[in-house]
């Protein structure tokens, strides 16, 4: 199970195939493991139905390094042993030790003049903590998306149809998540399906093409959703950032809001 954002807002977290819960029998108990298939760390929290005892006590939290497995807890049911444990594993990408540095990001779209459709705190979909400092850049489908900063491709989701939709259940956006060396993560979302140009675990340089913009997921039209996030303890928070383009320094602020 994923830790989701506020209802009605897009969620750019790890998918269930990226971080999996695995049970192993041991002396009448169940060992609960978290298997992380991402190319970066994740934080997990294990919860269970009433009547389930855990060691350590539930809810239990753990950090799982990139490409690793961690034993989260040993659990058993105090009543009838043949009933389900009702286990749930919440997942948030990133390290709790992230300390974002001041960095001047590169404008992440090639050969177009920057145009902001929705800025920081935009009332359409930038109202939650993980997207408050996101920016939606206008971009026709098929526009080349560039890495705004060097890092490791932590996550790639690229299977969602490029149809867009105005509701939160219209599918999750195709995205690339890049992990920086200070623990922050940049998300490039609403990419065109089948046109992601990088692979999970790959190191990319600033300005390197990583995909093509599109209209996948919770989207009112083709654009690039760009945000820098950090893990702040089982929840993501977006952080302010500086960015430049060929036209000079880009200015972001709470007043930049083109939402309906």
N, C-alpha and C positions, 0 to 999 in steps of 0.2 A: 504494500500500500504506500502511496506517496503522500508527502506532506503538501497539501494544495494551498493555493493562495485564496484570497477572498472570493466568494461566489460572484460570478459575473466578470471576472478578470482573467486574463491569460496566465497560464502557469507554465513556466519554462524550467522544469525540474528534471531529475533523472527518471527514466521510464522503468517499468517493472522488469524489463529484460536486462537492464543495466545493473541493477542491484537486486539480488535474489535472496530470499530466506530459505535456509536448508535445515532440515531436522535430521538428527542422528540419535538412534536409540542407545541408551547407556544405563544399565542396572536399574531398569524400570522408569528412568527419567528420560527426558528428551533434551538433547543438546541443540541449541538454536544457533546456527551460524549465519552470518551475513557474507555473501559472496559479491564482491565489487568487481564488475567487468569494465568500469570506466578507467580512463587513463589519468585519473586524479583522485584525491581522497574524497570520502563521503562520511557524513555523520548519520548514525541510525539510532532509532529509539524503538525498543520492543515493548509492546503492550499485549495484554491478554484479558480474557473474560474473567469475571469474578470466580473465585475458587481455584485459581491457578497460582502456585507459589513459584517464585524464581530466586535463583542465586546467581548474581546479585538480585536484590529486591526489584520487582517490576513497578513502574516502567524502568527498563535498563537502557542506558545509552552507551554507545561505543563509536570510535573512529576507525574507519576501515581504509587503509592505504590503497593506492591505485593497484588494480589487478591482484588484490589479496583477499583472503578470507579471515574473519575474526569470530571467535566464539563470543556471542553476546550474553547468553545466560543458560543455565541448566534449569529446566522447569518440570513441574509435575502437578497434577490435579489432586486436590485434597479429598474430593469425593469419589464418585464412580470413575474408574480409570479408563472406561471404554468410551467416554464422551469426548468430543472435540475440545481442544485447548482454546480455540478462538484466538489464535495469535495474529498480531498485526505488526508490520515493520514499516515505520515511517522513515523516509530517506530525504536527506538534503545534501546536495553536492557542495564540496569545498571544505577547507580546513578552518577550524576555530582559531588558528594562529595567524590568519591572514592580517597583514598590516599594509594596506594599500599606500603606495608612494605617489607623490605628485608626479604626473606623467602627462605629456602632451600627445594625445592620440591623433593618428592620421585619419582624415575623412575616409570612410570605408567604401565609397562608391567611385567607380572609374568614369572619367570623361563626362561628368555631368556637374552642373552648378548646384551647390547645396540648397535644398528647399525643405523646410521643416513642416511636417503636417501636424505633429503633436509633440510638445516639449515636456519639460519636467512638470510633474503634477497635473498633466493633462486629464481633464475630467472624463474623457471617453474610456480610457483603459490604463491610465498611469496613476491610479489613486492608492494602490497598495504599496507596502514597503519595498517589495522586490522590483517594482517597476517605476517608483516615484521619479527617479532620475534617468528614466529611459527617454530616448528620442526616436521618433518615427520620421525617417527620411523618405520623401517622395522618390519613387524609382519605378520605371516601367519594368514589367516582367522581362527577365533576361539581362538586366544590367549586371555587370561584373561587380561582385562584392570582394573587397580587399581586407586583409587582416590589418586592423588599426594598431596592433602592437604585436611584438614577437611573443611566442609562447608555445605550449603543447596543446594539440587538439585533444581536449578531454572527452568530448561527447559529440556524436553526430547522429541526428535523427533526420531522415530524408525520405520517408515512405508515404507521407501524407499527400493526398491529391491536392492539386493547386486550384482549389475552387473558392477559398475564402468563406466567410460567413459572419453574420452579425451577432451570433450568440456564443456563450462560453462552451457549449457542447458541440461546436462545429469542427471539432478535431484539433489536435495539438499541432502547432506550427513546426515545419521543418526548420531545423536550427543547427548551428555549429557553436559549441562552447569552447573557448580557448582559455586555458589556465596560464596565468602569468607568474613570474618568479617571485612576486610578493604575496601570492596566494589569492589575489583577486581573479575574477573570471569575466570575460567579455562574452556576451551572447549576441549572435547574429541570427535573427529569426524571420520567419515567413519566406524562407528560401524556396526556389523552384524545385519540384520533385525530380530526382534523378540527376541533378546538376550540381551536387556538392563535389568539390574538386580536391578535397583533402580527406585523409583517413584518421581515425582515432589513433592516438599515440604519436602522430607525426608532429615534428617541430616545424613551425612556420615562422617566417620573418615578417617584419612590418612591410606592408604593401604587397604581400603575396596574394594572388587570387585564391579564394577559398570556396566560391560558389556563385550562383546567379540568383538575383532577387526574384521574388514571386509573390504569390497571394494565398499561401497555405494557412490553414488553421483559422483562429479567431481574428479575422481581418476584414475591414470594410473596403479594401482595394489594394492593389499592388504597392508595396513599400518595404523598406528595411527597418525592422525594430532593432535598435542597438542599445545595450545597457551593460554597465559594469557592476558586478555583484560580489558580495562577500557573504560567507556563512557567519551568522551571529548567534549561533546556538539553537539548532533545529529550526531556523528560519533564515531565508535569504533577505538581504537588504541591498538595495542599489546605492551606489555612491556617486557623488558629483565627479565630473571629469572635465579636462580641458581638451580641445580638439582644434586642429588647424586644417585648412584646405588650400588650394591654389589661390583662392580669393582672400586668404588671410585667416585670422583667428575667428572661430565660430563662437557666438554668444548664446548661451542657454540660460533660461530663467523661468520662473514660475508663470510669467505672463505669456510665454510662448505656447499657445493652446489653440489648435484649430479644430478641436473635437466638436461634435454637434451639440 
